Amino acid sequence: MSERKVLNKYYPPDFDPSKIPRLHLPKDRQYTVRLMAPCNMKCKTCGEYIYKGKKFNARKETVQGEEYLTLKIFRFYIKCTRCLAEITFKTDPQNADYIVEHGATRNFQALKLAEEQAEREQKELEEEEAGNPMKLLENRTKASKREMDVMETLEELRDLNQRQANVDYETILGQYTDVAEMLRKKQEEEDEAFVKSIFGKDDEPIIRRLSDEDSDEEVIHFPIVKKELAKPTDLLCDDAGTASNSTKKHKKSVLLGLVKPKRVKTEETNNAEAKLQEPAVVASGLGLIGAYCTDDSGEESL
């Protein structure tokens, strides 16, 4: 038994390759392939939209008589997913794209139109430069000037990077914090001077309270004014030394209401007090019965 994996085959001495039968297939033979829709398209028959990337079982064939730089052009046949109408498109190697031939229309593509417009403008510019040497010279001058501007910008960026490489960011931040602290202290001093000028004198003490971080209300501190009083009753008058007549009358009325005069006992008052001290007789049911009995006995005796 011969080897299964061999590189050399045995050819008999009477081998004639022309006698081997060959299969002659047509040049426009179609193959069944699996592909995806190359672009967004709309069916002309039913109006169904077919998005780019939808998969189809298509028939593929070689287009006869059309080539681009010895590259073959292929045509594909697919069916609409809704009405089963046939749609055909072929390759376009010149523009690296596809061309929809029959059964559908390609949807609007702004990017494709922009690219085509840019290509047309570039071709027109090249044709103009080929026919007009002055225009070519002018375009070259503009291009060289643009390159010089770009080089200057790059040099500026490099110089800026070198300057920033030697900068000590910690020192800069420290200076900034010092300046901010000085400004804060100065603002506090100005605020204190303003408060003193409004609510008190310089020699008067000002009570400061701890700020409540949770509350949003601002607390205003007023100076406490201490006055020495010669007498406790001086609070009832406006000044410690002098008092008006109205305040004196008011003071006397207050004192009269607080002090009660002694009463002299008379006979009438003693009798009234004695009556009040006597116990009151409570009329009960048994007492009424006793009184009734005494009355009856008195009548019988009479």
C-alpha positions as a printed NumPy array, in Angstrom:
array([[   0.   ,    0.   ,    0.   ],
       [   1.397,    3.374,   -0.991],
       [   1.825,    6.322,    1.301],
       [  -1.144,    8.516,    1.874],
       [   0.726,   11.835,    2.058],
       [   3.234,   12.105,   -0.776],
       [   4.568,   14.987,   -2.841],
       [   5.478,   13.036,   -5.988],
       [   2.907,   11.179,   -8.066],
       [   3.63 ,    8.287,  -10.382],
       [   3.103,    8.972,  -14.074],
       [   3.235,    5.943,  -16.401],
       [   5.39 ,    6.098,  -19.531],
       [   2.39 ,    6.273,  -21.869],
       [   0.759,    9.222,  -20.024],
       [  -0.815,   11.776,  -22.392],
       [  -2.298,   14.887,  -20.657],
       [  -4.291,   15.842,  -23.785],
       [  -6.445,   12.775,  -23.312],
       [  -7.699,   14.004,  -19.926],
       [ -11.308,   15.206,  -20.301],
       [ -11.808,   18.845,  -19.367],
       [ -14.941,   20.607,  -18.18 ],
       [ -15.822,   23.591,  -20.378],
       [ -17.921,   26.012,  -18.333],
       [ -19.53 ,   29.186,  -19.737],
       [ -17.739,   32.431,  -19.003],
       [ -20.872,   34.108,  -17.639],
       [ -21.57 ,   31.324,  -15.173],
       [ -23.318,   32.421,  -11.96 ],
       [ -22.325,   31.44 ,   -8.41 ],
       [ -24.369,   31.587,   -5.241],
       [ -22.627,   33.666,   -2.569],
       [ -23.5  ,   35.172,    0.791],
       [ -23.041,   38.944,    0.996],
       [ -24.259,   42.102,    2.72 ],
       [ -25.917,   45.124,    1.151],
       [ -23.14 ,   47.605,    0.312],
       [ -25.273,   50.723,    0.869],
       [ -28.68 ,   51.979,    1.971],
       [ -31.199,   51.569,   -0.825],
       [ -34.929,   51.749,   -1.471],
       [ -36.892,   49.245,   -3.537],
       [ -38.607,   50.78 ,   -6.565],
       [ -41.44 ,   48.238,   -6.54 ],
       [ -42.731,   48.369,   -2.949],
       [ -40.712,   51.2  ,   -1.396],
       [ -39.042,   48.954,    1.205],
       [ -35.852,   50.381,    2.726],
       [ -32.851,   48.063,    2.767],
       [ -30.167,   49.222,    5.173],
       [ -26.464,   48.801,    4.711],
       [ -25.155,   45.5  ,    6.094],
       [ -28.3  ,   43.383,    5.599],
       [ -27.342,   39.849,    4.531],
       [ -28.577,   38.198,    1.353],
       [ -28.056,   34.995,   -0.596],
       [ -27.009,   36.523,   -3.919],
       [ -26.007,   35.309,   -7.375],
       [ -22.638,   36.483,   -8.602],
       [ -21.412,   36.728,  -12.195],
       [ -18.536,   38.317,  -14.098],
       [ -19.434,   41.289,  -16.289],
       [ -18.302,   40.626,  -19.841],
       [ -16.498,   43.359,  -21.726],
       [ -15.908,   45.635,  -18.712],
       [ -12.583,   45.893,  -16.895],
       [ -10.627,   48.513,  -15.003],
       [  -6.851,   48.187,  -15.156],
       [  -7.195,   44.437,  -15.819],
       [  -9.494,   44.132,  -12.779],
       [ -12.708,   42.198,  -13.358],
       [ -16.065,   43.716,  -12.53 ],
       [ -18.692,   41.557,  -10.808],
       [ -22.477,   41.839,  -10.805],
       [ -24.732,   40.676,   -7.962],
       [ -28.447,   39.765,   -7.952],
       [ -30.487,   39.993,   -4.741],
       [ -34.225,   40.006,   -3.93 ],
       [ -36.236,   42.521,   -1.937],
       [ -37.182,   41.238,    1.503],
       [ -40.79 ,   42.405,    1.087],
       [ -41.891,   41.968,   -2.539],
       [ -39.091,   39.633,   -3.767],
       [ -38.323,   41.973,   -6.679],
       [ -34.873,   41.515,   -8.212],
       [ -32.219,   44.137,   -7.449],
       [ -28.854,   44.26 ,   -9.215],
       [ -25.654,   46.165,   -8.462],
       [ -22.039,   45.821,   -9.591],
       [ -18.62 ,   46.74 ,   -8.323],
       [ -16.864,   50.028,   -9.146],
       [ -13.1  ,   49.523,   -8.599],
       [ -12.29 ,   52.99 ,   -9.945],
       [ -14.096,   54.708,   -7.049],
       [ -13.827,   51.78 ,   -4.575],
       [ -17.616,   51.639,   -4.397],
       [ -20.718,   49.923,   -5.797],
       [ -23.2  ,   51.032,   -8.476],
       [ -26.902,   50.171,   -8.132],
       [ -28.102,   49.213,  -11.625],
       [ -31.698,   48.009,  -11.452],
       [ -34.607,   47.524,   -9.045],
       [ -33.617,   50.08 ,   -6.366],
       [ -32.34 ,   53.58 ,   -5.825],
       [ -29.474,   54.546,   -3.562],
       [ -30.295,   56.767,   -0.595],
       [ -28.765,   60.201,   -0.142],
       [ -25.223,   60.142,    1.277],
       [ -23.739,   63.524,    2.185],
       [ -20.253,   62.152,    2.826],
       [ -20.049,   60.552,   -0.598],
       [ -21.203,   63.748,   -2.321],
       [ -18.656,   65.807,   -0.346],
       [ -15.84 ,   63.473,   -1.357],
       [ -16.897,   63.65 ,   -5.005],
       [ -17.043,   67.45 ,   -4.858],
       [ -13.55 ,   67.602,   -3.336],
       [ -12.202,   65.342,   -6.068],
       [ -13.751,   67.49 ,   -8.794],
       [ -12.278,   70.66 ,   -7.296],
       [  -8.849,   69.05 ,   -7.088],
       [  -9.004,   68.018,  -10.744],
       [ -10.08 ,   71.498,  -11.823],
       [  -7.21 ,   73.044,   -9.849],
       [  -4.697,   70.707,  -11.463],
       [  -6.017,   71.464,  -14.932],
       [  -5.86 ,   75.219,  -14.249],
       [  -2.288,   75.003,  -13.   ],
       [  -1.275,   72.949,  -16.062],
       [  -2.655,   75.612,  -18.438],
       [  -1.6  ,   78.74 ,  -16.458],
       [   2.033,   78.873,  -15.181],
       [   1.388,   82.093,  -13.202],
       [  -1.392,   80.402,  -11.273],
       [   0.947,   77.519,  -10.497],
       [   3.591,   79.953,   -9.201],
       [   1.012,   81.768,   -7.088],
       [  -0.224,   78.52 ,   -5.523],
       [   3.339,   77.443,   -4.752],
       [   4.023,   80.799,   -3.07 ],
       [   0.923,   80.417,   -0.915],
       [   1.913,   76.883,    0.022],
       [   5.446,   77.955,    1.004],
       [   4.077,   80.85 ,    3.093],
       [   1.696,   78.467,    4.836],
       [   4.575,   76.129,    5.635],
       [   6.601,   79.003,    7.099],
       [   3.686,   80.009,    9.338],
       [   3.363,   76.466,   10.553],
       [   7.094,   76.272,   11.324],
       [   6.934,   79.549,   13.294],
       [   4.018,   78.242,   15.32 ],
       [   5.936,   75.065,   16.102],
       [   8.96 ,   77.082,   17.236],
       [   6.787,   79.174,   19.544],
       [   5.287,   76.044,   21.058],
       [   8.728,   74.573,   21.631],
       [   9.959,   77.756,   23.355],
       [   6.856,   77.793,   25.516],
       [   7.393,   74.18 ,   26.53 ],
       [  11.014,   74.9  ,   27.451],
       [   9.962,   77.842,   29.628],
       [   7.325,   75.802,   31.364],
       [   9.8  ,   72.994,   31.99 ],
       [  11.828,   75.277,   34.334],
       [   8.83 ,   76.586,   36.275],
       [   8.383,   75.451,   39.882],
       [   4.667,   75.024,   40.296],
       [   4.879,   74.593,   44.076],
       [   6.494,   78.022,   44.462],
       [   3.839,   79.64 ,   42.304],
       [   1.057,   78.001,   44.297],
       [   2.705,   79.082,   47.56 ],
       [   2.851,   82.692,   46.389],
       [  -0.765,   82.544,   45.388],
       [  -1.824,   81.219,   48.8  ],
       [   0.195,   83.956,   50.567],
       [  -1.459,   86.674,   48.517],
       [  -4.885,   85.174,   49.175],
       [  -4.205,   85.096,   52.94 ],
       [  -3.082,   88.74 ,   52.927],
       [  -6.196,   89.788,   51.053],
       [  -8.385,   87.882,   53.508],
       [  -6.758,   89.541,   56.535],
       [  -7.051,   92.954,   54.941],
       [ -10.731,   92.363,   54.269],
       [ -11.297,   91.309,   57.872],
       [  -9.584,   94.463,   59.164],
       [ -11.704,   96.648,   56.905],
       [ -14.855,   94.884,   58.11 ],
       [ -13.874,   95.398,   61.754],
       [ -13.19 ,   99.072,   61.186],
       [ -16.533,   99.494,   59.45 ],
       [ -18.432,   97.751,   62.272],
       [ -16.663,   99.84 ,   64.92 ],
       [ -17.458,  103.047,   63.068],
       [ -21.175,  102.198,   63.05 ],
       [ -21.934,  100.332,   66.293],
       [ -19.38 ,  101.578,   68.791],
       [ -16.235,  103.418,   69.648],
       [ -12.697,  102.157,   69.413],
       [ -12.236,  101.754,   73.17 ],
       [ -15.456,   99.77 ,   73.672],
       [ -15.146,   95.971,   73.666],
       [ -16.938,   93.913,   71.028],
       [ -18.196,   90.432,   71.805],
       [ -17.421,   87.924,   69.09 ],
       [ -19.373,   84.726,   68.687],
       [ -18.304,   81.532,   67.011],
       [ -19.712,   81.248,   63.525],
       [ -22.18 ,   78.423,   63.003],
       [ -21.193,   76.614,   59.827],
       [ -24.577,   74.894,   59.491],
       [ -26.658,   78.097,   59.6  ],
       [ -26.741,   80.39 ,   56.606],
       [ -27.834,   83.472,   58.584],
       [ -25.292,   86.168,   59.278],
       [ -24.888,   87.096,   62.953],
       [ -24.335,   90.78 ,   63.697],
       [ -22.478,   91.541,   66.944],
       [ -23.43 ,   94.742,   68.763],
       [ -21.161,   96.404,   71.332],
       [ -22.2  ,   96.179,   74.97 ],
       [ -22.366,   99.573,   76.678],
       [ -21.682,   99.444,   80.429],
       [ -22.849,  102.328,   82.629],
       [ -22.002,  102.771,   86.278],
       [ -25.081,  103.632,   88.375],
       [ -24.938,  105.406,   91.719],
       [ -28.302,  103.953,   92.858],
       [ -30.261,  100.921,   91.717],
       [ -33.297,  103.121,   91.099],
       [ -31.41 ,  105.141,   88.51 ],
       [ -32.502,  102.587,   85.902],
       [ -36.012,  104.085,   86.057],
       [ -34.819,  107.416,   84.757],
       [ -33.011,  108.422,   81.601],
       [ -29.851,  109.829,   83.269],
       [ -28.118,  108.851,   86.529],
       [ -27.904,  112.374,   87.96 ],
       [ -31.124,  114.109,   86.867],
       [ -34.678,  112.829,   86.53 ],
       [ -37.775,  114.496,   85.201],
       [ -40.949,  115.154,   87.177],
       [ -42.911,  112.535,   85.259],
       [ -40.46 ,  109.799,   86.181],
       [ -40.569,  110.858,   89.845],
       [ -44.384,  110.651,   89.902],
       [ -44.29 ,  107.276,   88.239],
       [ -41.743,  106.09 ,   90.814],
       [ -43.964,  107.24 ,   93.707],
       [ -47.015,  105.513,   92.234],
       [ -45.09 ,  102.29 ,   91.917],
       [ -43.867,  102.499,   95.497],
       [ -47.383,  103.231,   96.757],
       [ -48.688,  100.148,   95.035],
       [ -46.017,   98.013,   96.655],
       [ -46.322,   99.363,  100.293],
       [ -49.637,   98.698,  102.162],
       [ -50.655,  101.012,  105.11 ],
       [ -51.7  ,   99.585,  108.508],
       [ -55.446,   99.427,  109.241],
       [ -56.99 ,  100.62 ,  112.568],
       [ -59.424,   98.112,  114.082],
       [ -62.85 ,   99.41 ,  114.946],
       [ -65.96 ,   97.849,  116.515],
       [ -67.579,   97.261,  113.183],
       [ -64.582,   95.486,  111.859],
       [ -64.379,   93.329,  114.991],
       [ -68.045,   92.315,  114.666],
       [ -67.578,   91.443,  111.011],
       [ -64.53 ,   89.34 ,  111.797],
       [ -66.393,   87.506,  114.568],
       [ -69.232,   86.658,  112.265],
       [ -66.842,   85.314,  109.753],
       [ -65.16 ,   83.186,  112.432],
       [ -68.47 ,   81.577,  113.638],
       [ -69.063,   78.084,  112.198],
       [ -71.904,   77.816,  109.794],
       [ -74.724,   75.442,  110.657],
       [ -75.336,   72.899,  108.023],
       [ -78.972,   72.073,  107.474],
       [ -79.233,   68.339,  107.193],
       [ -82.193,   65.943,  107.061],
       [ -81.919,   64.779,  110.692],
       [ -81.799,   68.351,  111.946],
       [ -84.98 ,   69.227,  110.105],
       [ -86.757,   66.188,  111.561],
       [ -85.657,   67.138,  115.093],
       [ -86.929,   70.632,  114.648],
       [ -90.251,   69.333,  113.397],
       [ -90.632,   67.05 ,  116.394],
       [ -89.974,   69.865,  118.858],
       [ -92.577,   72.006,  117.177],
       [ -95.256,   69.281,  117.414],
       [ -94.55 ,   68.645,  121.105],
       [ -94.836,   72.324,  121.821],
       [ -98.221,   72.573,  120.175],
       [ -99.574,   69.523,  122.099],
       [ -98.496,   71.004,  125.373],
       [-100.321,   74.163,  124.576]])
